[in-house]
C-alpha cells in the first residue's frame, strides 16, 4: 500500500513539474503566466524569458526522471533498484529545488511549498515502501 501511495504522489509531483515547465518554457510571456510569477510587465517577462525557458526544462527533466522511475517500479516491482533509485533521486532533486527557492526570501514560501510538498510526501513513502 505504501508503494502505491509513493507512486501516486511521485506521479502528481511529476505532473506538477510538467505544468511548471509549460508555464516557464512555453507560456512565460503571456500575462496570466507572468502574473503568477510576480513579473511586473511584458518587458520584464521578455527580459527574463531565456532564464525561465532554461529553468522550465530543468523541471521537465525532473518530471521525466520521476516518470521513468515510476515505470520501472511498475514493470519490475517494488524491489527494482533502478526504478527506486531514479524515483528517489528525482523526487529528492525536486524537494531540493523547492528548498533552494525558499532560501530566496519569505515571499517564496508559498511557491516553495507548492513545488516541494508532493515530492516530499512521495520521497518519504518511496523510502519506506
Residue frames relative to the residue before (quaternion, step in Angstrom):
aa qw qx qy qz dx dy dz
X 1.0000 0.0000 0.0000 0.0000 0.00 0.00 0.00
X 0.6429 0.5158 -0.3228 0.4652 3.58 0.97 -0.86
X 0.6347 0.5418 -0.3257 0.4445 3.57 1.03 -0.79
X 0.6455 0.5086 -0.3168 0.4735 3.58 0.98 -0.80
X 0.6533 0.5002 -0.3112 0.4755 3.59 0.95 -0.85
X 0.6136 0.5417 -0.3467 0.4581 3.59 1.03 -0.75
X 0.6789 0.4862 -0.2894 0.4679 3.57 0.92 -0.89
X 0.6242 0.5316 -0.3403 0.4604 3.60 1.03 -0.73
X 0.7044 0.4467 -0.2759 0.4776 3.60 0.81 -0.95
X 0.6146 0.5257 -0.3478 0.4742 3.59 1.08 -0.65
X 0.6505 0.5139 -0.3092 0.4660 3.58 0.99 -0.80
X 0.6477 0.5029 -0.3118 0.4799 3.57 1.01 -0.80
X 0.6347 0.5180 -0.3261 0.4717 3.58 1.02 -0.79
X 0.6422 0.5157 -0.3208 0.4676 3.58 0.98 -0.83
X 0.6570 0.5058 -0.3116 0.4641 3.59 0.91 -0.87
X 0.6282 0.5271 -0.3324 0.4658 3.58 0.98 -0.81
X 0.6946 0.4712 -0.2840 0.4635 3.59 0.91 -0.86
X 0.5839 0.5258 -0.3761 0.4911 3.59 1.16 -0.42
X 0.6354 0.5245 -0.3198 0.4678 3.58 1.00 -0.83
X 0.6419 0.5042 -0.3187 0.4818 3.59 0.98 -0.84
X 0.6016 0.5492 -0.3487 0.4635 3.59 1.05 -0.74
X 0.6590 0.5065 -0.3141 0.4588 3.58 0.86 -0.94
X 0.6607 0.5063 -0.3137 0.4569 3.58 0.90 -0.88
X 0.7559 0.4234 -0.2220 0.4474 3.57 0.78 -1.03
X 0.7981 0.3391 -0.1627 0.4708 3.58 0.88 -0.86
X 0.7530 0.3624 -0.2050 0.5096 3.60 1.14 -0.46
X 0.8287 0.2492 -0.0863 0.4937 3.57 0.82 -1.02
X 0.2612 0.8357 -0.4639 0.1346 3.60 1.28 0.16
X 0.7686 0.3859 -0.2136 0.4633 3.61 0.82 -0.88
X 0.4974 0.6203 -0.4512 0.4052 3.59 1.22 0.24
X 0.5888 -0.6365 0.3633 0.3408 3.62 -0.81 0.97
X 0.6395 0.5220 -0.3458 0.4460 3.63 0.91 -0.75
X 0.6798 0.4903 -0.2869 0.4639 3.56 1.03 -0.80
X 0.7146 0.4384 -0.3018 0.4540 3.60 0.74 -0.90
X 0.5784 0.5525 -0.3884 0.4575 3.59 1.16 -0.33
X 0.6016 0.5630 -0.3506 0.4452 3.59 1.08 -0.72
X 0.7563 0.3840 -0.1905 0.4942 3.55 1.00 -0.87
X 0.5344 -0.6636 0.3923 0.3466 3.59 1.24 0.16
X 0.3594 0.7084 -0.5181 0.3170 3.58 1.15 0.56
X 0.5074 -0.7215 0.3898 0.2648 3.56 -0.72 1.11
X 0.8084 -0.1115 0.1362 0.5617 3.57 0.86 -0.92
X 0.7397 -0.4172 0.2944 0.4383 3.54 -1.34 0.07
X 0.6248 0.5481 -0.3395 0.4403 3.58 1.01 -0.77
X 0.6663 0.4837 -0.2963 0.4840 3.58 0.96 -0.85
X 0.6202 0.5339 -0.3399 0.4636 3.58 1.05 -0.72
X 0.6569 0.4962 -0.3067 0.4777 3.58 0.96 -0.83
X 0.6622 0.5223 -0.3083 0.4400 3.59 0.98 -0.84
X 0.7540 0.3623 -0.1954 0.5120 3.60 1.10 -0.66
X 0.3505 0.7916 -0.4528 0.2132 3.56 1.31 -0.01
X 0.6977 0.4716 -0.3004 0.4478 3.61 0.77 -0.93
X 0.6266 0.5256 -0.3424 0.4625 3.60 1.05 -0.66
X 0.6693 0.4922 -0.2926 0.4734 3.56 0.94 -0.92
X 0.6085 0.5656 -0.3385 0.4418 3.56 1.04 -0.85
X 0.6761 0.4882 -0.2752 0.4783 3.56 0.90 -0.98
X 0.6726 0.5047 -0.2942 0.4543 3.57 0.87 -0.96
X 0.6112 0.5630 -0.3454 0.4360 3.56 1.04 -0.74
X 0.6633 0.5037 -0.3123 0.4568 3.55 0.99 -0.78
X 0.5668 0.5584 -0.3907 0.4629 3.61 1.09 -0.51
X 0.6585 0.5035 -0.3038 0.4697 3.56 0.95 -0.88
X 0.6402 0.5209 -0.3243 0.4622 3.58 0.99 -0.80
X 0.6694 0.5027 -0.3099 0.4507 3.60 0.88 -0.89
X 0.6304 0.5121 -0.3353 0.4774 3.59 1.04 -0.69
X 0.6390 0.5188 -0.3192 0.4697 3.58 1.02 -0.79
X 0.6469 0.5071 -0.3208 0.4706 3.59 0.97 -0.81
X 0.6297 0.5352 -0.3308 0.4556 3.59 0.98 -0.80
X 0.6630 0.4894 -0.3011 0.4798 3.56 0.93 -0.88
X 0.6567 0.5185 -0.3150 0.4481 3.59 0.93 -0.85
X 0.6564 0.4875 -0.3115 0.4843 3.59 0.97 -0.81
X 0.6243 0.5308 -0.3311 0.4679 3.60 1.03 -0.76
X 0.6356 0.5131 -0.3185 0.4809 3.58 1.01 -0.83
X 0.6601 0.5147 -0.3108 0.4503 3.59 0.88 -0.93
X 0.6492 0.5038 -0.3213 0.4706 3.61 0.91 -0.87
X 0.6510 0.5232 -0.3108 0.4537 3.54 0.93 -0.94
X 0.6832 0.4855 -0.2910 0.4614 3.60 0.90 -0.89
X 0.7011 0.4694 -0.2725 0.4624 3.59 0.93 -0.90
X 0.8070 0.3164 -0.1325 0.4808 3.58 0.83 -1.01
X 0.5777 -0.6069 0.3731 0.3984 3.60 1.22 -0.09
X 0.7150 -0.4904 0.3152 0.3859 3.50 -1.35 0.40
X 0.6779 0.5062 -0.2948 0.4442 3.59 1.12 -0.54
X 0.4233 0.7186 -0.4602 0.3046 3.60 1.27 0.04
X 0.3725 -0.7601 0.4943 0.1979 3.55 -0.50 1.23
X 0.6629 0.5109 -0.3187 0.4449 3.61 0.88 -0.88
X 0.6751 0.4981 -0.2966 0.4563 3.58 0.87 -0.91
X 0.6734 0.4860 -0.2947 0.4728 3.56 0.87 -0.94
X 0.6539 0.5195 -0.3155 0.4506 3.59 0.92 -0.88
X 0.6750 0.4852 -0.2912 0.4735 3.56 0.88 -0.94
X 0.6505 0.5141 -0.3129 0.4633 3.57 0.98 -0.81
X 0.6736 0.4832 -0.2977 0.4734 3.59 0.86 -0.91
X 0.6474 0.5112 -0.3245 0.4629 3.59 0.96 -0.81
X 0.6856 0.4885 -0.2924 0.4537 3.60 0.83 -0.96
X 0.6829 0.4687 -0.2903 0.4792 3.58 0.86 -0.92
X 0.6365 0.5239 -0.3234 0.4646 3.59 1.02 -0.76
X 0.6470 0.5086 -0.3121 0.4747 3.58 1.04 -0.76
X 0.6222 0.5259 -0.3343 0.4738 3.59 1.03 -0.78
X 0.6647 0.4967 -0.2930 0.4750 3.57 0.95 -0.92
X 0.6486 0.5141 -0.3199 0.4612 3.60 0.94 -0.85
X 0.6348 0.5222 -0.3301 0.4642 3.60 1.00 -0.77
X 0.6369 0.5132 -0.3255 0.4743 3.58 1.03 -0.75
X 0.6524 0.5049 -0.3146 0.4695 3.60 0.99 -0.77
X 0.6176 0.5209 -0.3397 0.4816 3.59 1.05 -0.72
X 0.6310 0.5246 -0.3314 0.4657 3.59 0.96 -0.84
X 0.6375 0.5422 -0.3211 0.4432 3.58 0.98 -0.80
X 0.6490 0.5232 -0.3264 0.4456 3.61 1.04 -0.65
X 0.5661 0.6195 -0.3726 0.3961 3.60 1.27 -0.18
X 0.7383 -0.3682 0.2228 0.5192 3.59 1.22 -0.18
X 0.6812 -0.5262 0.3461 0.3733 3.53 -1.29 0.47
X 0.6159 0.5656 -0.3584 0.4151 3.59 1.07 -0.61
X 0.6676 0.4928 -0.2977 0.4720 3.59 1.26 -0.26
X 0.3533 0.7535 -0.4874 0.2643 3.61 1.25 0.20
X 0.6830 0.4865 -0.2943 0.4584 3.59 0.84 -0.93
X 0.7053 0.4353 -0.3067 0.4680 3.65 0.69 -0.89
X 0.6277 0.5230 -0.3464 0.4609 3.60 1.04 -0.68
X 0.6343 0.5218 -0.3239 0.4695 3.58 1.04 -0.72
X 0.6430 0.5126 -0.3155 0.4736 3.57 0.99 -0.85
X 0.7028 0.4807 -0.2559 0.4577 3.55 0.90 -0.99
X 0.7974 0.3881 -0.1668 0.4309 3.59 0.96 -0.80
X 0.5555 0.6520 -0.3980 0.3284 3.61 1.12 -0.44
X 0.6905 0.4745 -0.2955 0.4591 3.61 0.77 -0.95
X 0.6651 0.4776 -0.3289 0.4704 3.64 0.88 -0.77
X 0.6179 0.5470 -0.3518 0.4420 3.61 1.01 -0.74
X 0.6756 0.4804 -0.2950 0.4751 3.59 0.84 -0.97
X 0.6640 0.5067 -0.3017 0.4597 3.59 0.91 -0.92
X 0.6472 0.5304 -0.3108 0.4508 3.57 0.99 -0.87
X 0.6667 0.4943 -0.3017 0.4692 3.58 0.83 -0.95
X 0.6761 0.4853 -0.2956 0.4691 3.58 0.89 -0.90
X 0.6500 0.5180 -0.3223 0.4530 3.60 0.97 -0.82
X 0.6450 0.5213 -0.3238 0.4554 3.58 1.01 -0.75
X 0.7635 0.3826 -0.1973 0.4814 3.58 0.95 -0.87
X 0.4941 0.6654 -0.4362 0.3505 3.60 1.24 -0.06
